[in-house]
Amino acid sequence: YNTIENYKNMRGIDMNFLYNRKKTAIIYNDIEYSYRDVINSAKCYSSLIAIEKDERVVIFTENRPEFIYAFFAIWDKEGIAVNIDGSYEIEHVAYVLKDSDPKYIFVSENNYETAVKAKELSNSNVTIIKFENIDVKSCFVSEEAGIKQPEDDKVIVILYTSGTTGEPKGVMLTFSNIMSNMNAVREIEVITEKDRILGVLPFHHVLPLCTTI
């Protein structure tokens, strides 16, 4: 969503990281979503989560635009996104709920029942928000709205390891961690702002998180 030049210019300045670039941001099922659409939806999702700084919110879904809206909504509230595998089974989701102690979990219709059962299994107080129940059109968002840049050392996302040597570990990544990857990709021009990127890998992995979202 951003360029190295813009990021360098914004360091230490209270400016928007995600802003209206007046072009298409996402194409999903042959429907085009603009940057304005993404911002509006993220701001709407943000209004649904009452969290304090650094409180955690899980995103449990397949790749879809709503994943991106939820991610930036959490960022907008200065929370920490916990991106987990959309194919997780009940016990895996329950483990994450116990381990990360989130206040909310965003889910799709496909994963709703799994989330409900995981909440029961983990005895969690998490609030489940289903994408299909969100009416973005009912939200009013200013035309000047954007998503602000976090502080460099702010933890913005937790990604869980595969757990091949035991239970999965939650890896905490800061804004600087993410930007260092994005900058490296940009510097060797693997991806430029003129490219279209096919989002095949799931967003709970760090590569598509840095290069697609």
C-alpha positions in Angstrom: 0.0 0.0 0.0 2.9 2.4 0.4 6.3 3.2 -1.1 9.7 3.4 0.5 9.9 7.1 -0.3 6.5 7.9 1.4 7.5 5.8 4.4 10.9 7.6 4.8 9.1 11.0 4.5 6.6 10.0 7.2 9.0 8.7 9.8 8.4 10.7 13.0 5.5 12.6 11.5 1.8 12.1 12.3 0.7 11.2 8.8 -1.4 8.4 7.2 0.3 5.2 6.1 -2.8 4.1 4.2 -4.4 6.9 2.3 -6.6 7.4 -0.8 -4.3 6.8 -3.7 -7.3 7.2 -6.1 -6.8 3.8 -7.7 -7.7 0.1 -7.3 -6.3 -1.6 -4.2 -7.9 -5.0 -4.5 -9.6 -7.2 -7.1 -11.6 -10.1 -5.6 -14.1 -12.2 -7.5 -13.8 -9.8 -10.4 -14.9 -6.9 -8.2 -12.5 -3.9 -7.9 -12.1 -2.2 -4.5 -10.4 1.2 -4.4 -8.1 2.5 -1.6 -11.1 4.7 -0.5 -13.2 1.5 -0.2 -10.5 -0.2 1.9 -10.2 2.8 4.2 -13.9 3.2 4.6 -14.3 -0.5 5.4 -11.3 -0.5 7.8 -12.7 2.5 9.7 -16.1 0.9 9.9 -14.6 -2.3 11.3 -12.5 -0.2 13.7 -15.7 1.3 15.1 -16.8 -2.2 16.2 -13.9 -3.0 18.4 -13.5 -1.3 21.8 -9.9 -2.0 22.6 -7.0 -0.3 24.4 -3.5 0.0 22.9 -1.8 -3.3 22.5 -4.9 -5.4 23.2 -5.1 -8.3 20.8 -7.7 -9.2 18.1 -7.6 -12.5 16.2 -8.3 -12.7 12.4 -9.5 -16.2 11.5 -10.5 -16.4 7.9 -9.6 -17.3 4.4 -8.0 -14.7 2.1 -10.6 -12.1 1.2 -10.9 -8.3 1.3 -12.5 -8.4 4.8 -9.2 -9.8 6.2 -7.5 -6.6 5.0 -10.2 -4.4 6.5 -9.9 -6.2 9.8 -6.1 -5.9 9.8 -6.1 -2.2 9.3 -9.0 -1.7 11.7 -6.9 -3.3 14.5 -4.0 -1.1 13.4 -6.3 1.9 13.5 -7.1 1.2 17.2 -3.4 0.6 18.1 -4.2 -3.0 18.8 -2.2 -6.1 17.8 -3.6 -8.3 15.0 -3.2 -12.1 15.6 -3.4 -13.6 12.1 -4.1 -17.3 12.2 -4.5 -20.1 9.7 -8.0 -20.0 8.2 -8.0 -23.8 8.1 -7.3 -24.3 11.8 -9.4 -26.8 13.6 -11.3 -26.2 16.8 -8.4 -27.2 19.2 -5.9 -25.1 17.3 -8.1 -22.0 17.5 -8.8 -22.7 21.2 -5.0 -22.9 21.8 -4.5 -19.4 20.2 -7.4 -18.0 22.2 -5.8 -19.2 25.5 -2.3 -18.2 24.5 -3.0 -14.7 23.1 -6.1 -13.8 25.2 -7.7 -11.6 22.5 -10.7 -9.4 23.1 -12.3 -10.0 19.7 -12.0 -12.5 16.8 -13.0 -11.6 13.3 -14.3 -14.6 11.3 -16.0 -15.5 8.1 -19.2 -17.6 7.8 -17.0 -20.5 6.8 -15.2 -20.4 10.2 -17.9 -19.2 12.5 -18.9 -22.5 14.0 -15.3 -23.4 14.6 -14.7 -20.2 16.4 -17.8 -20.7 18.6 -16.7 -24.2 19.6 -13.1 -23.0 20.2 -14.4 -20.2 22.4 -16.3 -22.8 24.5 -13.3 -25.2 24.6 -10.9 -22.4 25.7 -13.4 -20.8 28.2 -12.5 -17.5 26.5 -14.5 -14.3 26.8 -13.6 -13.3 23.3 -16.3 -11.5 21.3 -16.9 -13.1 17.8 -17.5 -10.7 14.9 -18.7 -12.3 11.7 -17.9 -10.4 8.5 -21.3 -11.2 7.0 -23.0 -9.3 9.8 -21.1 -6.0 9.2 -23.0 -3.4 7.2 -20.2 -1.1 5.9 -22.7 1.1 4.1 -24.2 2.1 7.5 -20.9 3.7 8.6 -20.0 7.3 8.0 -16.4 7.9 7.2 -14.8 11.2 6.4 -13.3 11.7 3.0 -10.1 12.7 4.6 -9.8 9.6 6.7 -6.8 7.3 6.5 -4.9 4.8 8.7 -2.0 6.4 10.6 1.5 5.0 10.7 2.3 3.2 14.0 5.5 3.9 16.0 8.5 2.0 14.7 8.8 -0.2 17.8 5.1 -0.8 18.1 4.1 -4.5 17.9 1.4 -4.6 15.2 1.0 -8.4 14.5 1.5 -11.8 16.0 2.0 -14.7 13.7 2.0 -18.3 15.0 4.7 -20.8 13.9 3.8 -24.2 12.5 4.6 -25.9 15.8 6.7 -28.7 14.4 8.7 -28.9 17.6 5.8 -28.5 20.0 2.9 -26.0 20.4 3.0 -23.0 18.0 4.8 -20.0 19.2 3.4 -16.5 18.8 6.0 -14.4 17.0 5.6 -10.6 17.7 6.5 -8.3 14.8 6.9 -4.6 15.0 6.1 -2.0 12.4 9.8 -1.7 11.8 10.1 -5.5 11.3 7.4 -5.4 8.6 8.8 -2.2 6.9 12.3 -3.7 6.8 11.0 -6.5 4.7 8.9 -4.2 2.5 11.8 -1.9 1.9 14.1 -4.8 0.9 11.6 -6.0 -1.6 11.2 -2.5 -3.0 14.9 -1.7 -3.2 15.6 -4.6 -5.5 12.3 -3.9 -7.4 10.9 -7.4 -6.9 7.6 -5.5 -6.6 6.7 -2.0 -7.6 3.6 0.1 -7.1 2.8 -0.5 -10.8 2.5 -4.2 -10.4 -0.5 -6.4 -9.7 0.2 -9.1 -7.2 -1.7 -12.4 -7.2 -2.5 -13.2 -3.5 -2.2 -17.0 -3.4 -0.4 -17.5 -0.1 -2.5 -17.0 3.1 -2.2 -13.7 4.9 -1.2 -15.4 8.2 2.2 -15.9 6.6 4.7 -13.0 6.8 5.6 -12.9 3.0 2.1 -12.2 1.7 1.5 -10.0 4.7 4.4 -7.8 3.6 4.0 -8.0 -0.2 0.2 -8.3 -0.7 -1.5 -6.6 2.2 
